[in-house]
Amino acid sequence: MATVLITGANRGLGLEFCKQYAAEGWHVIACCRDPKAATDLMVLAAHHSRMAVFPLDMTDFLAIERLSAELATLDVDVLINNAGVYGDTSEHGFGDLDYASWSKTLTINVQAPVKMTEMFLPQLKRGGKKLVVAISSLMGSMADNGSGGSIVYRSSKAALNAAMKSIALEVKAQGIGVLIFHPGWVKTDMGGSNAPLAAAVSIKGMRQIIDEFTLAQSGHFIKYDGTPMPW
Ligand SMILES: NC(=O)c1ccc[n+]([C@@H]2O[C@H](COP(=O)([O-])OP(=O)(O)OC[C@H]3O[C@@H](n4cnc5c(N)ncnc54)[C@H](OP(=O)(O)O)[C@@H]3O)[C@@H](O)[C@H]2O)c1
């Protein structure tokens, strides 16, 4: 059975990815900042022998290197770069932006997924599926931005899209693919309670696209249901 590595696995979309892949019998490598506090994830892992939880803070690039070394002999089919933060606050809009928060958001939302992809490339090359997934957002789209605001989050997801598009071109010759997803507006801590979409529906859609992925789709920016997203 295939192996998936998921970041930000303790809640929201990451936890739902873990639930669904574990239920399908996949080997799930679930990474989260603080496993001791990740009650739902630990309960899930206790019921699935093919699931392992690893501590990983996405701002700690040495920790990413150490995890890759620790898992050096693992074959990874799918790497899901899911962990993310919003970064914007209502107190710090344009005119009084919080630059420290912006830098941290760029580290977590852009550099960390790139670092994960660099460090797990050997494991991905040996995997059957050879797929890197980036959980981005339609808010990273320039073409779709009709309302403005969310400067921190929008710029981070636009940069993530740009980086992942380049990586897709870079690694294609090695048979490795990259998919950039807009998961929809989903009910999670980040999406909020007004979001129309259940995490289970978003993840089911993305899993189906991942299952059916071919290299011809690499570098595409798509919604959880396969709809192409505007850059
Ligand atoms: N929900 C939506 O409507 C929506 C829409 C578009 C895109 N997205 C994207 O989907 C992804 C998942 O979002 P979500 O809705 O599930 O949000 P969420 O419920 O807020 O979960 C965010 C996850 O990221 C983790 N994370 C944050 N900072 C981290 C760090 N420094 N190191 C490790 N993990 C960290 C969190 O871990 P902690 O518990 O330790 O903080 C948590 O597991 C994000 O990339 C988000 O931008 C979501």
The ligand as an ORCA input file, in Angstrom:
! r2SCAN-3c Opt
* xyz 0 1
  N     -10.135     26.194      5.327
  C     -10.184     26.861      4.171
  O     -11.262     27.384      3.775
  C      -8.970     26.975      3.300
  C      -9.117     27.587      2.048
  C      -8.009     27.692      1.205
  C      -6.799     27.172      1.605
  N      -6.659     26.585      2.830
  C      -5.340     26.053      3.186
  O      -5.478     24.722      3.640
  C      -4.411     24.404      4.548
  C      -4.998     23.813      5.810
  O      -5.839     24.799      6.394
  P      -6.994     24.469      7.463
  O      -8.215     25.098      6.953
  O      -6.998     23.047      7.817
  O      -6.454     25.389      8.664
  P      -6.342     25.133     10.225
  O      -7.515     24.361     10.713
  O      -6.063     26.467     10.797
  O      -5.043     24.186     10.352
  C      -3.779     24.687     10.048
  C      -2.773     23.587     10.268
  O      -1.462     24.100      9.972
  C      -0.637     23.821     11.089
  N       0.453     24.764     11.261
  C       0.408     26.101     11.356
  N       1.636     26.598     11.613
  C       2.473     25.532     11.692
  C       3.853     25.375     11.936
  N       4.658     26.419     12.174
  N       4.367     24.124     11.922
  C       3.592     23.051     11.714
  N       2.268     23.131     11.477
  C       1.718     24.369     11.473
  C      -1.567     23.863     12.294
  O      -0.931     23.264     13.396
  P      -1.127     23.846     14.922
  O      -2.385     23.232     15.449
  O       0.100     23.388     15.631
  O      -1.231     25.330     14.810
  C      -2.742     23.098     11.724
  O      -2.494     21.720     11.759
  C      -3.646     25.712      4.764
  O      -2.490     25.729      3.970
  C      -4.632     26.769      4.309
  O      -3.994     27.959      3.878
  C      -7.723     26.475      3.687
*
